[in-house]
Amino acid sequence: MPSLSASFPRAFIATPAHHKLFITLSALLTLNLIDAFATLFWVNAGMATEANPLMNQFLLINSTMFLIGKGILAVGGCLLLWNFKYHPLTQKGSALATAIYTLVCFYHLSAFLIFQV
């Protein structure tokens, strides 16, 4: 009987489409993390406010709650998308979300360059 570690990756990422989705969701989580820390920087510097009302409530508690809440929601969303990996819209929806977060991260980067922080 083969070991679980030898068969897990093949079962987890069964097709090229699953591999693409896995990469897309990994990028989405990475971009979400960048956005979280950049948002904390701008809010703590007094140069921005959190636009998302739910995330703003976490931020009003403290930075740690904000990071935990944002992380839980991001991972939960990615797990939900992964759970529906066979649905035709999942690939497109995750690509759209990744594109939006990419733009948000470029926005943060441009602000860092403009304000030279």
Secondary structure, 3 states (H helix, E strand, C coil): CCCHHHHHHHHHCCCHHHHHHHHHHHHHHHHHHHHHHHHHHHHHCCCCCCCCHHHHHHHHHCHHHHHHHHHHHHHHHHHHHHHCCCCHHHHHHHHHHHHHHHHHHHHHHHHHHHHCC
